Amino acid sequence: MSTPKPIVFNEKDRAVVAALAAHPEGLTLAELREATGIELVAGNVSSMMKKQLIAPIGERTVEKEFESTVSTYTVITVEPTKTEKGTDNTYTDKQVEVLKACAAITSPFALSDLATAMGVEKVAPGIITGLVKKGNLAKGEPRPVIRTRVSEVNIYGLVDGAVEKLASATTPAK
């Protein structure tokens, strides 16, 4: 039978335990990064949970803004177009509805602009792709937008005895 491997506590462990000791209400991973000034990742948290230093004590809803780009489109014509063979293109009822809305908005527009003009939550990109292929719309330059992501994140707190466990442990040699 082999002897169990000793638990080694590092400076990140010590910094997180100190931060959580100062914040008994708990902190999210992002708040731990800010409080410690250390770039912590989920793996660091998992390691500290295995060492029985910290544990999830709840969840919090957080909103985070980020920049992304969206495609834009320009109206070429809202009238029916012809195929390469000269026959009339066929349009679904939804495509006809989209073309009517396109006639009322300013180009270039993004799908979100079109959805607003139509009074709907969103417009399926496939409808627009079909209208691009039929020659009614042209794809334009992408434009930057600020979006908000809402997610549930864990709040971490100290496990009972964590401060004492670290105080009695030795720091590993560098």
N, C-alpha and C positions, 0 to 999 in steps of 0.2 A: 504494500500500500504506500502510495507516494504522499509526501507532505503537501498540504495546500500551499499554493503560491501566495506570498505575502501581498497585501494590498499596499500599493504605492500611491501616495497623495502628492500631487504636483502643485505648482503655483496657481494654475487655473482653478483647481479645486479650492485652494485657500482663498482666492479672490472672490469666487462665487459664494462660498460659505460666509465670508465677511459681508458681502453685499446683502445676502438674504438675512443675515443676523440684524442688519440695520433696517431691513424692510420686512417686518413680520407678516405684513399683508400679502407678501409674495411678489414676484416679478416675472414678466414674460421673458423669453429668450432675447428679444430686442432690448428690453429694459436692462437685462443682465449685461449685455454688451456695453450699453451706455454707462451703467453703474461701475463696471470694472475697467473699462477702457481696453478690453481684450476682445479680439475677434473670436467669438465663441460660435460653434456650429452645433447642430443637433447631435452629432456624435459625442461632443463633450458632455452634453446633458445626459445622454444615455450612459456614458461612462460613470458620471457622478451618481446616477440612479443605481447602477450596479454596485457601486461602492457604498450605497446606502447613506449618501450625504443629503440628497435632495429627492423630492417626489412631487408629482403634480398635485396641486391642492385646489384646482378649479380651472375655469376657462373664462376668457374675456373676448368680446367681439372687438376687433380692431379694423380700422379703415386705413388703407394705404394708397396714396396717389402714385401713379406711375405714368410715364409717357410711352405712347405707342403711335403707330401710324395707321391710317385708314386709307383705303383706295377711294379715289374720286372718279366721277363719271361726268361726261358732257353729253347733252342731248344733240343728236345729229338731226333726227326727225321723229315726230310723234305719229307720222303717217305710216301705214303698212308699207313694207318693203318687198322686193322681189328676190327670189333665189338666184343663184348663179345661172340657172337654166331659164330664167325669165318668168317663172311662175310665181304667183303670190305666196308669200310666207303666211303660215297659219299662226294665230295668236291665241293663247289661253285667255280665259276671262281675267285672270290675275295679271297677265302681261298687259292687257288693255287697260286695266285699272291703274297699273304702274305708269303706263305711258301718259294717261290723263294727268296724273299727279306730277309727272316730269314736266309737263307743259306749263305748270303753275309755279315751278321753283327755279331758282337761279343756278346756272351751271358755272363752275363745276360744283357737284354736290356729292356728299357721302351717303351711304345707306341710312345713317341715322337721320340726316336731313330729309330724305325721302320718307322714312317712317313717320316723322313728325308731320310732314305735309299730308300723309295719308291717314293720320290719326290712329296708327297702330304701334305696337311695341317695337317690332322689327320687321324688316323685309328680308325674305330668303335670298341669299346671294345667287342661287341658281336661276332665279327669275331674271336677275340683271345680266348674268352670263348669257342667257338665251337672247336677250335684247341686244347685247353687244354683238353676238354672232349674227344676228339678223340685220345688223347695221343701223339700228335705231339709236344706240348709245355708243360712246367711245370711252375707253378707260383713260383716265387722266393721271396726273402726278399724285403720288401719295401725299397726305398732309398729316402733320403731327397733331395728336390730341392728348389731353390729360384725362386719364380714367381713374376710377376708384375701385379698389378691390376690397371686399368685406370678407373677413374670415374669422373663424374661431381659433384662438391660440391658447395653449396651456399657460397657466400661472404656476410657477414652481416655488416651493417653500422648503424649509429645512426639515430633515427627518430628526426626530427626537434624539439627542445625543451626538449630533453631527459636529457641533463646535468642540465638544469634549474629545471626540474621536480624533479630530485634527490636532488638537492641542497636545495630545499624548503621542502622536506619530512623529516620525523623523522625516525631514524633507530629503528627497532623493538627491544624490550627487549629480552635478551637471557634467 
